[in-house]
């Protein structure tokens, strides 16, 4: 006598699975928004560099178009022609990244571990 599987017994399980999937989808869309609002921020903290850039842009619009040499000189003073040196101290450079590991170094270390040449 073969064992029969009664599919009608799985109906409540399907509803439970559907409710679980719907809950996961809802929470996955709700929690990123909650994560943003959980960290307090100071709105005036990032205001100064943006205002400086805005004022500089306004000044550039009021004068005649600049030559390529002027643009190059301006760009060499900082990160780029628009941003200048704003937030340059926050950038990661080889000088301030003593703990940084390049991709090449990571691969070499992984290969050394695999081959046992630690």
C-alpha positions in Angstrom: 0.0 0.0 0.0 1.7 3.3 -1.1 1.9 6.2 1.2 -0.2 9.1 -0.1 0.7 12.6 0.6 -2.3 14.8 1.3 -1.7 18.3 -0.1 -4.6 19.8 1.7 -2.7 19.6 4.9 -0.1 22.1 3.5 -2.6 24.9 2.9 -2.1 26.5 6.4 1.7 26.2 5.8 1.4 28.1 2.5 -0.5 30.9 4.2 2.1 31.0 7.0 4.9 31.1 4.4 3.2 33.9 2.4 2.7 35.9 5.6 6.4 35.4 6.6 7.6 36.6 3.1 5.3 39.6 3.2 6.6 40.5 6.7 10.2 40.2 5.5 9.6 42.4 2.5 7.9 45.0 4.7 10.7 45.0 7.3 13.4 45.1 4.6 11.9 48.3 3.2 11.1 49.9 6.6 14.4 49.4 8.4 16.7 51.3 6.1 14.6 54.4 6.8 14.6 53.7 10.5 18.4 53.3 10.4 18.8 56.8 8.9 16.7 58.5 11.5 18.3 56.7 14.4 21.5 58.7 14.1 21.2 62.3 15.1 23.0 64.7 12.9 23.8 68.4 12.9 22.4 70.0 9.8 24.8 73.0 10.0 27.8 70.7 10.1 28.1 70.2 6.3 26.8 73.6 5.4 30.0 75.7 5.2 31.8 73.9 2.4 28.6 73.8 0.3 28.0 77.5 0.8 31.6 78.3 -0.3 31.2 76.2 -3.4 27.9 77.8 -4.2 29.3 81.3 -3.8 32.3 80.4 -5.9 30.0 79.1 -8.6 27.9 82.3 -8.6 31.1 84.4 -8.9 32.3 82.3 -11.9 28.9 82.8 -13.6 29.2 86.6 -13.4 32.6 86.9 -15.1 33.8 86.1 -18.6 34.6 82.5 -19.5 38.0 81.4 -18.2 40.8 80.2 -20.3 42.0 76.6 -20.2 45.1 77.7 -18.3 43.1 79.4 -15.6 41.0 76.3 -15.2 44.1 74.2 -15.0 45.6 76.4 -12.3 42.4 76.4 -10.3 42.2 72.6 -10.5 45.8 72.1 -9.4 45.1 74.0 -6.1 42.9 71.3 -4.7 40.9 68.2 -5.5 39.3 69.6 -8.7 38.3 72.9 -10.2 34.9 73.1 -8.5 35.6 71.6 -5.1 39.0 73.2 -4.6 40.6 72.0 -1.4 37.3 71.6 0.5 37.4 68.4 2.7 40.8 67.5 1.5 41.8 66.6 5.0 39.0 64.0 5.1 40.2 62.1 2.1 42.2 58.9 2.4 45.7 59.2 1.0 48.8 57.0 1.2 50.2 59.3 3.8 47.3 59.0 6.2 46.4 55.4 5.5 49.0 53.4 7.4 46.6 50.5 8.0 45.3 50.4 4.4 46.0 47.2 2.4 46.0 47.2 -1.3 44.2 44.5 -3.3 47.5 43.1 -4.5 48.7 42.7 -0.8 45.4 41.0 0.1 45.8 38.5 -2.8 49.4 37.9 -1.8 48.5 37.2 1.8 45.7 34.9 0.8 48.0 32.9 -1.5 50.6 32.7 1.2 48.0 31.3 3.6 46.8 28.8 1.0 50.3 27.6 0.2 51.5 27.6 3.8 54.2 30.2 3.4 53.2 32.4 6.3 
